[in-house]
């Protein structure tokens, strides 16, 4: 009998996001003013949170609530293995001129793969730092990235690595820059 190895449920995604932020079940339950038992049931897909619960969870995990709705259903034999271009999960708000989509089937792996489009003129003004190792590969365009206080101009075909260092980016060029990011552990 074939078993489906896909673990990409809401509960599994919540568990992966919670753990990536170093939170325990008790931490998240307390932040939500819910019991640890309820949070455990949600993570095991034994209890379905309301939309208000999902909004509160998303706020605690600092992710858009839309991320918690998963991806559109595909053919059963592809679930957990294939993410079609039309079924990618949007990440982030897109406010800073950065459009991101999750290429990984879910958040349960030791890493995530993200497709990022940096619009012309967009920038991340303040450096961010996160407890990750990241590798970026520029598919098209040009992008300026500051890593640990040093600026680098990245061109199509170039790659870069960030190991927990503060970083920020800028696309002062007339065309969008498109990058593939591998991030471990998952943070979105």
N, C-alpha and C positions, 0 to 999 in steps of 0.2 A: 504494500500500500504506500503510495507516494504521500509524503507530508510536505506541506507548504512551509518553507523556511522563512517566509516573510514575517517580520515582526513589526511592520510599520503601522501599528495602531496608534491612536491618540495616546493611549497610556504609555506605550513604549517611547514615543516621541517626548512626552512630558518627563518621563524618567531620565532620558538622555539629556534633555535641556537642563533639568534640575541638577543632575550630577555634574554637568559641565560648568555649572556656576558654583559648585562646592556646597550646595545646599542639601540638608538632610530632609527626609519626609517631615520630621517635626518642625524644621525651620519653615518650610513652605506652608504646612498646615497652619502654623501660628500666624504667618503673614496674611493668610486668607481667613483667619478666625474660623477654621474648620478643624475637625478632629484628624488625628493621624490615621485612624482607621478609614475615614472617608477618603483621604488623599491616597491611601494605599489601594483602596478599591478602584479609584479612578485610574491609577497607574496600571492596575491589572485588568482594566476594561470590565470591571464588575459593577461599576456605577457610572452613570452618564452625567457629567456636569451640565448645568444650565448655561445659557449664553452669558448671563451675568457672572457665573463662576469662571467661564472661559476668559472673559474680559479681565477679571481680577488675576487669574493665573498668568495671562499674557503680560499684564503690567508687572507682576512680581518677577517674571523671568525676562523682562525687558525685550519682548518680541511683539510684533504685530499680531493681533488676534487672528487675522486671516491665515497666519502660519499654522495655527492649530486645527485648521479644517482639512488638512491633508491635500492630496492631489486628486484630480478627477480619476474616476475608476477607469481602468484599462482592461484588456482581455485578462482573464484569470491567470493564464500561464505566464504573463509578463509582470504581474504584481510582485514587487520586491526585487525585480531584476532589470526592468527596462523603464526609463522615464522618457516619454515622447516629448518632442519639442513643444507641442501644444498642451502638455500636462505638467509643465514645470511649476513648482511652487514659488510664488513671489516672496522675496525676503525684504525686510526693511520698508521704509516709507517712501523712498525715492525723492525725498525732499531736497537733498543736497545735490541732485543731478546724478545720483548713482542708482542704477536699476540693477537689482540682483535677483537671480533665480537659482533655486536649489537643483543641482543636477543629480545628487544622490537620491535614491528612492525614499529615504527616511533619515532620521537622526540617530539611528541605533548603531552605526559603525563607529570605529575609533577615529574617524575623520569625516569631513564633509567636502564635497566638491561644489563650487559656486561659479556661476557664469555672471560676470560683472560688466556692465556697460557704464562708462564714465562719460557723461555728456560733455560736449565742447563747452569750455568756460567753467565747468563745475570744479569744486574743491572741497576738501575736508580741512577747514581752517585750523582747528585745534588738534594736536596730536592725541591719538588714543593708544592705549596699551592694554593688551589682554594676555592671559596666561596660555598662549598657544604657540605652536610652530606653524608657519604658513609659507606656502610656496605659491608664487604668482607667475603666470606665463602670459605674455601679451600676444594675443591673437591678431590684433590690428590696431592701428593708430599709434599715438605716442602718449606717454604719461610721465609726469614728474612725481617721484615719491621720496619722501624724507624718512629715513630709517635711522633711529638713534642719533638724530641731530645732523645727519649728512644727506644732502639732496643727490638724487640720481635721476638721469633722464633715461627712461625705458622706451625702447623702440620695438616694433613688431618683431617677434621671434626671440626677444630677450626674456630672461626669467630673473626672479629675485626671491630672497628668503627673509623672513622676519621671525626671530626667535624670542618672542616676549618683549621686544624693544618697542618703545613708543614710535608711532609712525603716523604720517598723514600724506595726502596725495593732492595733486592739482593737475587739471587738464586745461592748460592755457592755449591749446591748439584748436584749429578750426573744425577738426573732425572728432567724432567720438572715439574713445579707446575701449577696446574689448579685451577682457582678461579672463583667464581660467584660474581659480584659486583653489588650493587644497589646504584645508585648515584642520589641525588636530590639537586638542579634541574639538568636536563640534561646538560652536558657540551660538549659532542662530536658533 
